[in-house]
Amino acid sequence: MTVLPDTSRRLDLARAAAAAAVAVLPSSQPLEVGVPTSTLPEHLPAGQAVTARFTGTATGDIVVLVAEDLATALQQSPFGPLDLASAVRSAIESAAGVFGPVVVEPGQQMEPSVAFSAIAAKGDAMFVPLLEGDQTRAAIGISVRAGGGETARVAERVADAAPSLRRAGLDLLHDVEMEISAELGRTRMSVRELLSLAPGAVVELDRAAGSPADLLVNGRLIARGEVVVIDENFGIRITDIVSPVGERG
């Protein structure tokens, strides 16, 4: 039979889980683990939350709340909208891993107040603020319904190692696959003109011959370049990187 640790131990586990999560949580500035509490925080930072259930050595739920500016940045990145649940999955998996070998189910995005209230209603929840200076920039809620002595030892090792685990938060997005396409130009046609197209028809584009082609990632313009031929395949030699401000609609 597995017995839940007492409140003090559960607070230590929550702190260790938060330390593991914050090491991989996307953030423009390093975040520090605040003081864990067993009561629902009165003032949560404005943002969006992702909740996920895990099972294995321990069973429970984790909620990760990220500040609104980070959620907005992920949605408006130069590489196109990024799914928030996917972006914070590594943080959720790291936090859940503190409790032993577990399997984390796909995360679900929901309103922070709803997600944290659901965790609090389970009666064994712990909450940890994540701080930038003296401001709460994110938060983690954890409810664990099983755990043991080995869980506590793992938590202690993770807490001790957390400072060495920290890296730039957005590094976890480096392996996300993106669709890249090249565009020679655009034009507008009526339905009548479109239906009249046939093999051999010439479509005039809104770009002069020899002008650079656009390079798009998930439909967003990020660069321009020259069309080249590489081993009988077309390619683009980048000549200009376009900032998001310079993107055309």
Summary of the structure (lengths in Angstrom):
residues: 249
radius of gyration: 24.1
end to end distance: 60.8
largest distance: 77.6
contacts: 742
relative contact order: 0.18
helix: 31%
strand: 30%
